Amino acid sequence: MSLSSQPRATVHTLGCRLNQAESQLLRDRLEREGYTVVPWGQPADLGIINTCTVTREADAKCRKTIRQFIQRNPHAFTAVIGCYSQMGAKAIAEIEGVDLIVGNQDKLSVIEHARLGKSERPVILRERISAADFAITFVGDLPSTLRANLKIQDGCDFYCSFCIIPTARGRARSRDWENTLAEARELAANGVREVVLTGVNIGTYHSQGHDLVALVDALDTIEGLDRVRISSIEPTTVELALLDRMADPAHALVPYLHLPLQSGSDPVLQRMRRKYSVAEYAAFVAEARRRVPDLCLGTDILVGSDGETAAHFQETCDFFWQQPFAYCHVFPYSEREGTLAVKRQRNDPACVVPVEERQQRVARLRRLSAAKRHDYDAGYLGETVEILVEQPRDGLWPGYTANYVRVLAQADASFGDLRNQLVRVRLERLSADFAEGTVVEVVGRPVAAAV
Ligand code: SF4
């Protein structure tokens, strides 16, 4: 333990937004339990590493992170939780110094288990993941970050051929309706103005007769909550009513759709067991753009999956380039034991795309994505846009528009502290990472006060 009376704890997150949301819940609970939560990298008495197993690289990164923590904090209690704990507990247990390994079912109770103290051998808690809907005990009276993740769902029943998530996170299940809204109200009461809805397959949300459309409508009525963002949603699960909410400027749901494509080639989509064809995806995008003209459309693409030829990949590049995407997140295919794709590869090694080829394809698509992102941001130059301001950096004010233009603004000192304010910014130029401009008005504040 540290010399200070309060033990110090630190939480590190690998992987998705859902993990980030869960890690934030843990940080809040740790504070409530009397720990001082310190940033990752500072000495700590308790380290919790929330892991990811989406690729082999993710597994390796988890192991490296665990080792680094133990090396820097040899006397600390080291707990490893999350998807890699669920799937790779044996490999984690081989790392000297690990005290506790908790799978996904029990990950949020890691603090209680950590109280047991260090032991000779790591304790492994890996229960069968329940298929039941769930509620989360949250801590409502602590200051939160100004843009908060709100976990509403977990698990997936789609079983795409390359994906280990249904095994690692279990069946699709939803967070209890009242429990979800109660946390959203607490977040808003603590000053949070934007929530990002997180889950594995959010479009399947269903609790006590309420679907996702009902949920965003209920969130829309919460005082102080200006923006609701859906982190990512499967193409076949988006209700048209959701698009209409995005199109309504008075509704809190922002015009942002991250719609995983995975491939722009039908044979590959079929092998992946995705639930749509390229033409169906394109038709949906056209409808979404028709209903929501200001929409930011982003996507995920998986390259080098089994059986993806150079011609298939070219189709994906062409489709990505032709469609109105603002960006894509590109992932190289990675073999995950237990998936249909790996079984297929065993039977037919010729379908395996070499790792170097996967990397070259990733690099090419990332270049296309950067060009798209540049064009998307450039389309707003000369306009005045509204951003929600985040933490200042070097005297400038960063923030996102509702439709996800990344803005960095300068402001006259007379505007004062702009953190967590909605401000209007005139966009003047592009830098590598931002559309840059000048604050012209704080929304809801008389213009004269700013002069
Ligand atoms: S929809 Fe497919 S890719 Fe997404 S979590 Fe479910 S199985 Fe995995």
Boltz pocket constraint, residues with backbone or C-beta under 6 A from the ligand:
constraints:
  - pocket:
      binder: B
      contacts: [[A, 156], [A, 157], [A, 158], [A, 159], [A, 160], [A, 163], [A, 164], [A, 165], [A, 166], [A, 200], [A, 201], [A, 234]]
      max_distance: 6.0
